[in-house]
Amino acid sequence: MGHSAAVWDHKAAVEVTKDWNGIDQVVLRSPRGSSTRVSLHGGQVISWRNDQGEELLFTSSKAIFKPPKAMRGGIPICFPQFGNRGSLEQHGFARNRVWAIEENPPPLHPNDSKGKSFVDLLLKPSEEDLKCWPHSFEFRLRVSLTSDGDLVLISRVRNINGKPFSFSFAYHSYLLVSDIRYSSCTYKHSVVFSEVRIEGLETLDYLDNLCHKERFTEQGDAITFESEIDRVYLSTPNVIAVLDHERKRTFVIRKEGLPDVVVWNPWEKKSKAMMDFGDEEYKQMACVDGAAIEKPITLKPGEEWTGRLEISVVPSSFCSENLDPSPFLRP
Ligand code: BG6
């Protein structure tokens, strides 16, 4: 745990508390008042607030905060399997395990610590995990909050096995939006749109989970939401934008090592079928996940993989032409 800005008290910036199940949660704060909360259950980010104290991630009012299942919302980690693409439990076991805080992890690049509040978490497989997935690994997750309030997640998976293994991965990010439903109306002779729109995935191929994972090609336009959607977009750019017109803000998702993007909204019927999700709550969320799914990551003994995600929120006048294609090369 740490914070490197000289004038900023790192002890006040990183606080460990217990939830009502006795599991540790870590709260990170930025000098300007943003904060994020990470549960050691799943290594899951369960809250991210801007400097006005407004929540930016969706959490269901019916979420169950009780192990062994992951809480519905925030950013659960899907590892070592995504969805039902394998023999393990849905989305793998990492989101259902209790992680540990690691005080002195192997170092990251100095830029990953500079000016940030952060916590380092570690997951190692239990005896039970090794029975269903017989691969020894160390999974290190650093969650950071920059001084501007951006959320940064860095995952490092190391093979400490004698043999190679493969896995898939996703940061299952539940973004909080005003109203996902696309609608338009005419006001004073001009068309007014209410919409949430994803830019950056136009013209790409995707696997449609609602059509037996069949491959399709996205047509030219940005993605808007009019019905259930459950897709894995392939070979995506490193920067994606999720625009929320009503809130006049844009989530900018920068990623590295994560070629795919999952887009999920359960819409009306599926919402009603999920016991930990309100019937109408699909309107307030969009999952847009940086992921590695189509081509699983393979690690030889001793090798390590890194997958990074940075989410920032900017005013909605921002659009895809402004997106910097080299997300982590900024000073
Ligand atoms: C999405 C999957 O990422 O997660 C969907 O593409 C799935 O198929 C959804 O329904 C939620 O999964 P879970 O296990 O958290 O209910």
Boltz pocket constraint, residues with backbone or C-beta under 6 A from the ligand:
constraints:
  - pocket:
      binder: B
      contacts: [[A, 83], [A, 90], [A, 91], [A, 172], [A, 209], [A, 230], [A, 231], [A, 262], [A, 263], [A, 264], [A, 287]]
      max_distance: 6.0
